[in-house]
Amino acid sequence: MNGDCVLVGKIHTLDPSNPTAEALAIRDGKISYVGDADGARRQAGPNAETIDLGNRVALPGFVESHSHPIYYGRYLEEVDCRYATSLDDIVGLLGERARETPPGQWVVGNGYDHTLLKESRHPTRLELDRASGNHPVMLRNITGHCTVVNSRSLELAGITHKTPDPVGGRIGREAGGGPDGVLWEWARMLLQEHLPEPATEDIVRYLHNASGRYLAAGVTSVVDAAIGFNYGIRDAEVYAKVAGDGGLPLRYGAAIMYDVWKELQGGAGPGLDWPGDPDRVRPLAVKFFQDGSIQIKTAALREPYLGETEPADHHVIWPQEELDRMFADAHAAGWQIWTHGNGDAAIGSIIDAYEKAISGVPRTDHRHRVEHCQTAGEDQLDRMRDLGVTASFFAPHVWHWGDRHRELFLGEERASRMDPLASAARRGMRFGLHNDSPVTPVSALLSVGTAASRRTSGGEVLGIEQAIPVEAALRSMTVDAAYLAFEEGRKGTLSEGKLGDVVVLEADPFEVGPEEIKDVPVAMTIVGGEVAHVAD
């Protein structure tokens, strides 16, 4: 799946030693030359295709440092409720799918945002019962951190007023104590064994569904940030299978949930030595969660949510001693650790556990990560820098939810500091940006533009002091994102010897305004010297 080509035109390499070029050659999937057009043609293979960029511009292919490809690909086949503005809209969308589905089979929807519904609340089993009483119905919130089900689903799962809340989760309750249909965080797992188990070819199809979306956005490398969260060890088996088959059109890395990592470490399934080209699919890290989402108030914060007095720090998922133990286990085994932390209380807990693991078994370059890192305080960024801990920031939070974070959840001061990119940059930290798809549609350029502009979807500027320059934002979607996975020597700049992964844009992001970057069309995506996507 490696090819030869020559690109001629305007090229931003993001390599400080050679920042611009008029041509580059890719031979056998790797960049063989960066410089002038004549030199590129001499260094290309004999059958290399020449691509004249014209008025377009080439940059390194984007690296999506935190995403959920299997989940995303499945999501694209479910009932899309992202644009629902009322509970009646949701009932109508799910009811339409139910009428097309044989009785007794699951009807699954996703993407509703309760903060955009006119009722300003989550649906319950009662609304989903209106969609169908003859099907189990399940609806995922846009955050991915809570799920709503109808009465039929509750019966199938055996969830009653007697069912206790699981560790790390909560069952929503009606006034009489019975379940209201909303399952928060780890309570969603109560449904797992009752959901239909897809065939392997279905999961592979989900990956291909997602791959098309990534390529269309100029993304050439993606990290699946929760291997095992979808179908347990089968997630790893599918990635190992496609790695061996060589059937994916872009590059994937895997952050493996701790319990599945333990199984694989013990030799279960494909183990941890996956077949095929490691430049296409390979395991990278061990993954943990330590809180939920600010939008549904399951993130662990040091101070209460806006307008509330109840402490919010109790939303951490793992007791500190247990988190310390698991981190020490993965760290001592030589693995990188990535941990989901949105709230500053969760981030503090994560840093504490990293510090204990590192002090117990010192490693000079572990690059442990905080995922999302949405409300990290200045004191916490200091500790991260000192420990060598990095971050992948969910910068589009500002665009998608910045207005509501200010008005509903955090207030002006805390919302203005969300995703503190400039603070991290001032400390010399290298970090990545991501879209967390399917939580938001994949758009590397929205991440870049939001990081540089701090513009919200409502047209406001939120915390301009946390904006970073366009070049820094582009690096955070390319070479610095690669750095987060120890891959900066292989990808992220257009430099000789690196993988031939390129995105071609219709306009130069250095020449349009930061607020316009999100609207720049992707013309072409090249992976390993082969054209993997061309815009219509």
Secondary structure, 3 states (H helix, E strand, C coil): CCCCEEEEEEEECCCCCCCEEEEEEEECCEEEEEECHHHHHHHCCCCCEEEEEEEEEEEECEEEEEECHHHHHHHCCCEECCCCCCHHHHHHHHHHHHHCCCCCCCEEEEEECHHHCCCCCCCCHHHHHHHCCCCCEEEEECCCCEEEECHHHHHHHCCCCCCCCCCCEEEEECCCCCEEEEEEEHHHHHHHHHCCCCCHHHHHHHHHHHHHHHHHCCEEEEEEEEECCCCCHHHHHHHHHHHHHCCCCCEEEEEEEHHHHHHHHCCCCCCCCCCCCCCCEEEEEEEEECCCCHHHCCCCCCCCCCCCCCCCHHHCCCCHHHHHHHHHHHHHCCCEEEEEECCHHHHHHHHHHHHHHHHHCCCCCCCCEEEECCCCCHHHHHHHHHHCCEEEECCCHHHHHHHHHHHHHCCHHHHHCCCCHHHHHHCCCCEEECCCCCCCCCCHHHHHHHHHHCECCCCCECCHHHCCCHHHHHHHCCHHHHHCCCCCCCCCCCCCCCECCEEEECCCCCCCCHHHHHHCCEEEEEECCEEEEECC
